[in-house]
Amino acid sequence: MDRLKNKVCVVTGGALGIGRSACRLLAQEGATVALTDVLETEGRRAAEQIAESGGTARFWRMDVAVETEVAKVLGEIARTFGKIDVLVNNAGISGVDKPTHEITEHEWDRVMTVNVKGPFYCTKHVIPYMQRAGGGSIINLSSIYGIVGGGDLPPYHASKGAVRLMTKNDALLYAADNIRVNSIHPAFIWTPMVEKYAADRGDVESMRAQIESLHPLGRIGEPDDVGWGIVYLASDESRFVTGSELVIDGGYTAR
């Protein structure tokens, strides 16, 4: 219950799916959680549920694609809680599923703005608070599709590959400040994003069965499967881990 006692954790995209799981589990382990998202109703409710369960959480509306908003909200969080120890760059979108030669500039840029500029803005503006605190942990949500190709979603693949290398470079840049930077690479996790992915391709249940068959463990992941990985990287248990890739994929990339 106290793996994260006295730590202040910021989670982007915390209203649903992996982000919501991360917020709940971080709070369960004693962290003070700043839950951020553009989905205000869902985000406020998620923070309320954590409080109802005895945890400490507060919601802030924040669009990671707008740098001025990121700087403002992170400043408010630091002033409210006194510091920031952990940043979970979870907010992301899947984007269009078209062959590369059919994708418009706007469609490409939209994914890059959220999935790549978002973590950049958040990291840029959280670093001074972590330096002031004497260290911290930044956890970037990439994907198995930041490691291998899937033959679909070109902007998504490119964005998650960028996040993977941003992670390693920032790990080197900030190691002297005792700031650790790691990436997590989930396979298919049953979230609203993946459910929509399945619905766009046909019957949801039949598509879920097909997706499950891609994983050697024979099932699709659940948000908590990734949430516990986030807890580990946020905690001092991972104090000697930086620049690493935590792959949580049911064996997907072992083929």
Long-range contacts (C-beta under 8 A, 24 or more apart in sequence): 1-28, 1-29, 1-30, 2-29, 2-30, 3-29, 3-30, 3-231, 3-235, 3-237, 4-29, 4-30, 4-31, 4-86, 4-231, 4-234, 4-235, 5-29, 5-30, 5-31, 6-30, 7-31, 7-32, 7-85, 7-86, 7-234, 8-32, 8-34, 8-77, 8-81, 8-82, 8-83, 8-84, 8-85, 8-86, 9-33, 9-34, 9-85, 9-86, 9-87, 9-88, 9-234, 10-34, 10-36, 10-74, 10-77, 10-84, 10-86, 10-87, 10-88, 10-122, 10-126, 11-35, 11-36, 11-88, 11-90, 12-36, 12-37, 12-62, 12-64, 12-87, 12-88, 12-89, 12-90, 12-91, 12-118, 12-122, 13-37, 13-64, 13-90, 13-91, 13-92, 14-43, 14-46, 14-88, 14-90, 15-39, 15-42, 15-43, 15-46, 16-42, 16-46, 16-191, 16-192, 17-189, 17-191, 17-192, 17-193, 17-223, 18-90, 18-141, 18-186, 18-189, 18-191, 18-223, 18-226, 18-227, 18-230, 19-88, 19-90, 19-91, 20-46, 20-223, 21-223, 21-224, 21-226, 21-227, 22-88, 22-90, 22-226, 22-227, 22-230, 22-231, 23-47, 23-50, 23-57, 24-49, 24-50, 24-53, 24-55, 24-227, 25-224, 25-227, 25-228, 25-230, 25-231, 26-86, 26-230, 26-231, 26-234, 27-53, 27-55, 27-56, 27-57, 28-53, 28-55, 29-231, 29-235, 31-56, 31-86, 31-234, 32-56, 32-57, 32-81, 33-57, 33-58, 34-58, 34-60, 34-77, 34-80, 34-81, 34-84, 35-59, 35-60, 36-60, 36-61, 36-62, 36-64, 36-73, 36-91, 37-61, 37-62, 37-91, 38-62, 38-63, 64-89, 64-91, 64-114, 64-117, 64-118, 64-119, 64-121, 64-122, 65-113, 65-114, 65-117, 65-118, 65-121, 66-121, 67-117, 67-121, 67-124, 67-125, 70-118, 70-121, 70-122, 70-125, 71-121, 71-125, 74-122, 74-125, 74-126, 74-129, 75-125, 78-129, 83-129, 83-132, 83-133, 84-126, 84-129, 84-130, 84-133, 84-136, 85-130, 85-133, 85-135, 85-136, 85-137, 85-234, 86-136, 86-137, 86-138, 86-139, 86-234, 87-122, 87-123, 87-126, 87-130, 87-136, 87-137, 87-138, 87-139, 88-139, 88-141, 88-230, 88-234, 89-118, 89-119, 89-122, 89-123, 89-138, 89-139, 89-140, 89-141, 89-163, 90-141, 91-118, 92-118, 92-141, 92-159, 93-193, 94-153, 94-156, 94-193, 94-196, 94-197, 95-153, 95-155, 95-156, 95-159, 96-153, 96-155, 97-152, 97-153, 97-200, 98-154, 99-154, 100-154, 103-154, 103-155, 107-155, 108-155, 110-155, 111-155, 111-156, 111-158, 111-159, 112-155, 112-158, 112-159, 112-162, 115-156, 115-159, 115-160, 115-162, 115-163, 116-159, 116-162, 116-163, 116-166, 119-163, 119-166, 120-166, 123-166, 123-170, 123-181, 127-174, 127-177, 127-179, 130-174, 130-177, 130-179, 131-177, 131-179, 134-178, 135-177, 135-178, 135-179, 135-180, 136-178, 136-179, 136-180, 137-179, 137-180, 137-181, 137-182, 137-233, 137-234, 137-238, 138-167, 138-170, 138-179, 138-180, 138-181, 138-182, 139-182, 139-183, 139-184, 139-230, 139-233, 139-234, 140-166, 140-167, 140-181, 140-182, 140-183, 140-184, 141-183, 141-184, 141-186, 141-226, 142-167, 142-183, 142-184, 142-185, 142-245, 143-185, 143-186, 144-185, 144-186, 144-187, 144-247, 144-249, 144-252, 144-253, 146-183, 146-185, 147-185, 147-245, 147-247, 147-253, 148-253, 164-245, 167-243, 167-245, 168-243, 171-242, 171-243, 172-243, 175-242, 180-233, 180-238, 180-239, 180-241, 180-242, 181-242, 181-243, 182-233, 182-238, 182-241, 182-242, 182-243, 182-244, 182-245, 182-246, 183-244, 183-245, 183-246, 184-226, 184-229, 184-230, 184-233, 184-245, 184-246, 184-247, 184-248, 185-245, 185-246, 185-247, 185-248, 185-249, 185-253, 186-221, 186-225, 186-226, 186-248, 186-249, 187-214, 187-215, 187-221, 187-248, 187-249, 187-250, 187-252, 187-253, 188-214, 188-215, 188-220, 188-221, 188-252, 189-220, 189-221, 189-222, 189-223, 189-225, 189-226, 190-220, 190-221, 190-222, 190-223, 191-223, 194-220, 214-252, 215-249, 215-250, 215-251, 215-252, 216-250, 216-251, 216-252, 216-254, 216-255, 217-250, 217-251, 218-250, 219-250, 220-250, 221-248, 221-249, 221-250
